[in-house]
Amino acid sequence: MAETKLRKDAARNRDLLMKAGRELFAQRGLEATLNDVAHHAGVGVGTAYRRFADKDELIDAIHAQQVDELEAILNEVLACPDPWEGLVLYLERALQIQAQDLGMAQILSGQHARPEKYDWSRDRLAPLVEKIAERARLAGVVRDDLTGVDLILLQVSLTALAKVAHGRAESVGREDLAELYRRYLWVFLDGLRPGRDAPSELPIPSLTTQQAHIMLGAARPSA
């Protein structure tokens, strides 16, 4: 009975640490420490190190969860009967998740991920992204040289923009700053479609020169 309770406590603490790690890494990026995660989870630091040998082990566990979630999104998109709507749905959903989760964006762009884990996630996700691009090409709804790699690198670029904008809405004076990446997503999407009569209405207005200066200036490290 005592052993069963110990196993339940261990599983509960692991779940608490995973949840706290995802919340903290989403807000602050992967620079947060395992000690920070333990405090956020409300458990002792010793408990954290009994469940995870180090922060990298926790990141690996969270990464595995994230890959499962992204794979589910990709499979749902591939079941969408309209290849163009599927491609747009994939980019909108994947970018929304990464824009709100700095840690996930860092992992998926290859930062702070162990090479073997990064290769593992690539091998699971990249073929599905390529299928999304291939379906759109075969349907003639995108230019015929679009690849899955183009879609992945677009996400890396736009999540970098989302990271710069993170937490700067007040200083820039734009409540919609966290969604600025969507403006450039739709500029990109219009560039994919052959023979369009008119450009799409962009979902977010452009920044003014002053607003962009404030946002980008705040992103630079102090001397």
Backbone torsions as a table, in degrees:
resi	resn	phi	psi	omega
1	MET	NA	-44.7	178.8
2	ALA	-63.2	-38.9	-179.4
3	GLU	-66.6	-40.2	178.1
4	THR	-62.1	-42.8	178.4
5	LYS	-62.4	-39.2	179.4
6	LEU	-63.1	-41.6	179.6
7	ARG	-65.2	-40.5	178.8
8	LYS	-65.0	-41.6	177.8
9	ASP	-63.1	-41.8	179.6
10	ALA	-62.8	-43.8	179.6
11	ALA	-65.4	-40.9	179.0
12	ARG	-62.8	-44.5	-180.0
13	ASN	-65.4	-37.2	177.9
14	ARG	-63.8	-43.8	178.4
15	ASP	-62.5	-41.2	178.4
16	LEU	-61.5	-42.1	-179.4
17	LEU	-68.6	-38.9	177.3
18	MET	-62.3	-47.4	-179.7
19	LYS	-62.6	-45.5	-179.8
20	ALA	-65.0	-40.1	179.1
21	GLY	-61.7	-43.6	179.6
22	ARG	-63.8	-42.3	-179.8
23	GLU	-64.6	-45.6	-175.7
24	LEU	-70.6	-44.5	178.7
25	PHE	-65.4	-33.9	177.8
26	ALA	-62.9	-40.2	-176.9
27	GLN	-80.0	-42.1	-169.0
28	ARG	-114.1	-5.8	-174.7
29	GLY	82.2	-179.2	-172.9
30	LEU	-80.2	5.8	176.3
31	GLU	-74.0	-18.6	176.6
32	ALA	-60.4	144.8	-175.8
33	THR	-94.3	167.7	175.5
34	LEU	-64.8	-34.4	174.3
35	ASN	-60.1	-42.7	177.6
36	ASP	-59.8	-43.0	-179.1
37	VAL	-63.6	-42.5	179.4
38	ALA	-59.3	-46.1	179.3
39	HIS	-62.7	-41.3	-179.5
40	HIS	-65.7	-33.9	-179.7
41	ALA	-79.5	-16.1	-178.1
42	GLY	78.1	27.5	177.0
43	VAL	-122.4	164.2	179.7
44	GLY	-70.8	154.0	179.2
45	VAL	-61.7	-38.5	178.1
46	GLY	-60.8	-39.4	177.3
47	THR	-62.0	-41.6	179.8
48	ALA	-60.5	-43.3	-177.8
49	TYR	-75.7	-17.1	172.3
50	ARG	-77.0	-30.6	-179.6
51	ARG	-85.7	-33.7	-179.0
52	PHE	-135.8	127.2	-176.9
53	ALA	-61.3	-34.4	-179.9
54	ASP	-161.1	179.5	-177.7
55	LYS	-64.0	-36.2	-179.3
56	ASP	-60.1	-37.0	179.4
57	GLU	-66.9	-38.3	175.9
58	LEU	-65.4	-43.9	178.7
59	ILE	-60.1	-41.1	178.9
60	ASP	-60.8	-42.1	-179.2
61	ALA	-66.2	-41.4	178.1
62	ILE	-67.1	-40.8	178.4
63	HIS	-57.2	-43.6	-179.7
64	ALA	-61.2	-41.7	176.2
65	GLN	-60.6	-45.7	-177.3
66	GLN	-63.7	-39.6	178.8
67	VAL	-63.6	-41.7	176.3
68	ASP	-57.7	-43.3	-178.4
69	GLU	-67.3	-42.7	179.5
70	LEU	-68.7	-36.8	177.7
71	GLU	-63.1	-39.5	177.3
72	ALA	-62.6	-41.5	177.7
73	ILE	-62.5	-44.9	-178.9
74	LEU	-62.0	-43.0	179.4
75	ASN	-66.9	-36.2	175.9
76	GLU	-64.0	-41.7	179.6
77	VAL	-64.9	-40.7	-179.8
78	LEU	-66.9	-20.4	176.1
79	ALA	-83.6	-9.7	179.2
80	CYS	-68.4	127.8	-175.6
81	PRO	-68.3	-24.3	-178.3
82	ASP	-98.5	113.5	-176.4
83	PRO	-60.4	-36.8	179.6
84	TRP	-69.3	-46.9	178.6
85	GLU	-61.1	-36.8	177.9
86	GLY	-64.1	-44.3	179.6
87	LEU	-62.0	-45.3	179.7
88	VAL	-64.2	-43.6	179.8
89	LEU	-60.3	-43.6	179.0
90	TYR	-59.3	-50.7	-176.5
91	LEU	-66.1	-42.1	179.9
92	GLU	-61.5	-46.8	-176.0
93	ARG	-71.6	-44.9	-178.7
94	ALA	-64.2	-41.3	-179.7
95	LEU	-70.5	-36.3	177.7
96	GLN	-61.0	-44.3	179.5
97	ILE	-61.9	-47.6	-175.9
98	GLN	-70.9	-33.5	179.1
99	ALA	-66.6	-29.4	-179.8
100	GLN	-91.5	-6.0	-174.3
101	ASP	-133.3	93.7	-177.1
102	LEU	-61.0	-37.3	-179.7
103	GLY	-63.3	-45.3	178.8
104	MET	-61.9	-43.2	179.6
105	ALA	-60.2	-40.3	179.3
106	GLN	-65.9	-41.8	-179.5
107	ILE	-65.2	-48.6	-174.3
108	LEU	-70.3	-21.5	176.3
109	SER	-88.7	4.4	176.0
110	GLY	92.8	1.5	178.4
111	GLN	-86.1	136.4	174.4
112	HIS	65.2	9.3	178.4
113	ALA	-101.1	137.6	175.5
114	ARG	-64.0	139.8	-175.9
115	PRO	-52.1	-42.6	-177.8
116	GLU	-67.5	-34.4	178.2
117	LYS	-73.2	-37.5	177.7
118	TYR	-63.6	-42.9	177.9
119	ASP	-63.2	-40.1	179.9
120	TRP	-62.2	-45.7	-179.3
121	SER	-69.0	-37.8	177.0
122	ARG	-59.9	-44.8	-177.3
123	ASP	-66.4	-25.8	177.1
124	ARG	-83.4	-39.5	-170.7
125	LEU	-94.9	-39.7	-173.3
126	ALA	-58.4	-42.5	178.7
127	PRO	-60.8	-33.8	179.1
128	LEU	-71.5	-38.5	176.0
129	VAL	-64.0	-39.6	178.4
130	GLU	-63.4	-36.4	177.6
131	LYS	-64.2	-37.3	178.3
132	ILE	-63.9	-44.2	178.3
133	ALA	-65.7	-41.3	-178.6
134	GLU	-63.8	-44.0	178.5
135	ARG	-58.2	-43.3	-179.5
136	ALA	-66.9	-38.7	177.6
137	ARG	-63.0	-48.8	-177.1
138	LEU	-64.2	-29.7	178.4
139	ALA	-80.1	-9.2	179.0
140	GLY	74.6	20.4	-177.7
141	VAL	-97.0	-3.9	175.2
142	VAL	-135.6	165.9	176.4
143	ARG	-59.0	150.4	-169.9
144	ASP	-81.0	3.9	176.9
145	ASP	-110.6	9.6	178.6
146	LEU	-67.9	136.6	177.0
147	THR	-124.1	165.5	174.8
148	GLY	-62.4	-34.0	178.4
149	VAL	-62.0	-38.0	176.6
150	ASP	-57.9	-42.2	-178.7
151	LEU	-67.5	-38.1	-179.9
152	ILE	-68.8	-44.6	-178.8
153	LEU	-69.3	-29.8	173.1
154	LEU	-59.9	-44.3	179.7
155	GLN	-63.0	-40.8	177.8
156	VAL	-59.3	-42.9	-179.0
157	SER	-65.8	-45.6	-175.0
158	LEU	-75.6	-30.4	175.1
159	THR	-71.4	-27.7	173.7
160	ALA	-64.3	-40.4	176.1
161	LEU	-64.3	-43.1	179.0
162	ALA	-61.6	-36.3	179.1
163	LYS	-66.1	-41.2	178.2
164	VAL	-62.6	-39.4	-176.6
165	ALA	-78.3	-15.3	-173.1
166	HIS	-57.8	124.3	175.1
167	GLY	74.2	12.4	-176.4
168	ARG	-113.9	11.1	-177.1
169	ALA	-58.2	-42.6	-176.6
170	GLU	-67.2	-44.7	-177.6
171	SER	-67.9	-32.7	179.5
172	VAL	-81.7	-25.3	-178.7
173	GLY	82.4	30.1	179.6
174	ARG	-133.5	111.7	-180.0
175	GLU	-66.7	-24.1	-177.4
176	ASP	-93.5	13.8	-174.1
177	LEU	-60.2	-34.5	-178.3
178	ALA	-63.8	-18.3	179.5
179	GLU	-106.4	13.7	-178.6
180	LEU	-57.5	-33.7	-179.3
181	TYR	-56.6	-27.5	-177.0
182	ARG	-67.7	-29.4	176.9
183	ARG	-59.5	-46.7	-175.3
184	TYR	-79.3	-22.9	171.0
185	LEU	-61.4	-44.4	-177.3
186	TRP	-75.1	-27.7	170.0
187	VAL	-60.9	-44.5	178.6
188	PHE	-64.1	-46.7	-177.8
189	LEU	-61.0	-39.9	176.8
190	ASP	-61.9	-35.4	178.9
191	GLY	-68.8	-18.1	179.8
192	LEU	-81.7	-28.4	-168.8
193	ARG	-88.5	124.2	179.8
194	PRO	-76.6	143.2	171.2
195	GLY	66.2	32.5	177.8
196	ARG	-76.5	137.1	-180.0
197	ASP	-77.6	-34.4	-177.1
198	ALA	-146.7	149.0	178.5
199	PRO	-71.0	155.4	176.4
200	SER	-69.2	153.5	172.2
201	GLU	-74.1	123.7	-175.8
202	LEU	-75.1	137.5	-172.0
203	PRO	-72.3	-20.9	-176.8
204	ILE	-129.9	132.4	176.2
205	PRO	-64.8	155.6	177.1
206	SER	-67.6	153.5	169.8
207	LEU	-71.8	152.8	168.6
208	THR	-75.8	166.3	178.0
209	THR	-57.9	-41.7	-179.0
210	GLN	-65.9	-42.7	179.3
211	GLN	-62.4	-43.5	178.4
212	ALA	-63.7	-38.6	179.3
213	HIS	-62.9	-43.1	179.3
214	ILE	-64.8	-46.5	-177.5
215	MET	-63.3	-48.7	-177.1
216	LEU	-72.5	-31.6	177.4
217	GLY	-67.5	-38.9	179.2
218	ALA	-68.4	-21.5	-177.8
219	ALA	-80.8	-19.9	-178.4
220	ARG	-77.3	137.2	179.0
221	PRO	-65.9	147.3	177.9
222	SER	-70.2	155.4	-177.7
223	ALA	-66.6	NA	NA
